[in-house]
Amino acid sequence: MKKENILFLLLSAITVICIMSIGVAVAERSILIAVLAIAGVFIATGLGFTLRKKVRESSEM
């Protein structure tokens, strides 16, 4: 597996864990956990798209 693929796999796993923790936060009625989980989803997804763009741009050259 390439280095980029491992990073994409790691970021997707982090995103899935954050999405699952939103469900836990709803069950526990914890606003703090929900806010942190939503922020984690946005950060992990944003990093994934940014990394994808950099990989695509570097391979086009």
TIVOFI-996169 format. One line per field, with one value per residue: residue number from 1; x, y, z of N, C-alpha, C in turn. Coordinates in steps of 0.02 Angstrom, whole numbers, plus 50000, padded with zeros to 5 digits. Last residue first. Layout:
resi NUM_...
n.c1 X_...
n.c2 Y_...
n.c3 Z_...
ca.c1 X_...
ca.c2 Y_...
ca.c3 Z_...
c.c1 X_...
c.c2 Y_...
c.c3 Z_...
//
This chain:
resi 61_60_59_58_57_56_55_54_53_52_51_50_49_48_47_46_45_44_43_42_41_40_39_38_37_36_35_34_33_32_31_30_29_28_27_26_25_24_23_22_21_20_19_18_17_16_15_14_13_12_11_10_9_8_7_6_5_4_3_2_1
n.c1 50092_49994_50033_50010_49870_49835_49890_49815_49685_49699_49723_49597_49514_49567_49544_49403_49379_49435_49355_49223_49235_49270_49153_49071_49134_49116_48976_48953_49015_48932_48805_48745_48658_48694_48645_48721_48847_48836_48825_48951_49032_49017_49089_49216_49239_49242_49357_49454_49445_49489_49621_49671_49657_49742_49863_49872_49883_50006_50095_50023_50042
n.c2 50833_50753_50720_50836_50844_50731_50765_50881_50827_50740_50831_50894_50788_50759_50878_50875_50762_50804_50920_50871_50776_50859_50933_50829_50798_50916_50916_50797_50823_50932_50879_50727_50617_50491_50485_50586_50529_50419_50485_50541_50431_50400_50506_50474_50355_50403_50484_50387_50316_50413_50430_50301_50298_50401_50348_50238_50304_50367_50259_50111_49941
n.c3 49364_49417_49544_49615_49611_49687_49811_49840_49846_49955_50058_50060_50094_50223_50294_50292_50371_50493_50519_50523_50627_50735_50750_50792_50913_50986_50993_51066_51187_51229_51245_51278_51286_51255_51125_51066_51081_50999_50876_50872_50862_50728_50675_50725_50656_50525_50531_50556_50435_50346_50389_50360_50221_50184_50229_50144_50022_50033_50034_49960_50000
ca.c1 50153_49982_50037_50079_49910_49814_49913_49888_49701_49681_49775_49658_49506_49565_49613_49440_49357_49461_49428_49242_49213_49316_49215_49056_49130_49184_49011_48925_49040_49004_48816_48803_48632_48714_48620_48648_48832_48847_48770_48892_49030_48988_49018_49184_49236_49190_49293_49443_49430_49420_49574_49672_49623_49670_49838_49868_49826_49946_50091_50061_50000
ca.c2 50865_50783_50668_50814_50896_50736_50705_50885_50878_50714_50783_50933_50821_50709_50855_50929_50764_50744_50924_50923_50755_50807_50967_50863_50748_50893_50971_50806_50769_50940_50928_50769_50686_50515_50438_50593_50593_50409_50443_50585_50465_50355_50500_50536_50354_50356_50513_50440_50282_50389_50486_50326_50248_50406_50409_50226_50261_50408_50302_50173_50000
ca.c3 49340_49352_49494_49608_49578_49617_49776_49833_49797_49889_50039_50047_50029_50170_50282_50259_50301_50459_50514_50476_50560_50711_50730_50729_50861_50971_50960_50998_51145_51220_51192_51292_51292_51321_51175_51069_51114_51071_50901_50872_50927_50778_50660_50745_50729_50545_50515_50605_50498_50341_50393_50428_50262_50168_50259_50216_50034_50029_50093_49958_50000
c.c1 50197_50045_50025_50085_49982_49856_49895_49916_49777_49699_49762_49715_49567_49559_49616_49512_49394_49441_49456_49317_49235_49299_49266_49118_49116_49184_49082_48962_49015_49033_48891_48816_48688_48688_48636_48619_48757_48829_48776_48832_48974_48983_48983_49109_49202_49183_49236_49375_49415_49399_49502_49622_49618_49630_49763_49841_49817_49884_50026_50050_50044
c.c2 50813_50813_50695_50760_50873_50787_50708_50824_50883_50763_50755_50887_50862_50740_50803_50910_50817_50743_50864_50926_50807_50782_50917_50901_50780_50842_50950_50861_50776_50886_50935_50815_50734_50585_50461_50547_50605_50472_50430_50547_50517_50389_50454_50534_50417_50354_50468_50472_50333_50352_50462_50384_50272_50357_50418_50288_50247_50367_50342_50213_50062
c.c3 49312_49323_49423_49555_49568_49579_49702_49796_49786_49834_49970_50024_50011_50101_50226_50246_50262_50386_50476_50466_50508_50642_50704_50704_50793_50914_50941_50960_51073_51174_51178_51233_51313_51336_51246_51122_51118_51109_50975_50898_50929_50846_50710_50732_50755_50621_50537_50594_50553_50404_50388_50437_50334_50211_50245_50252_50109_50045_50093_50022_50000
//
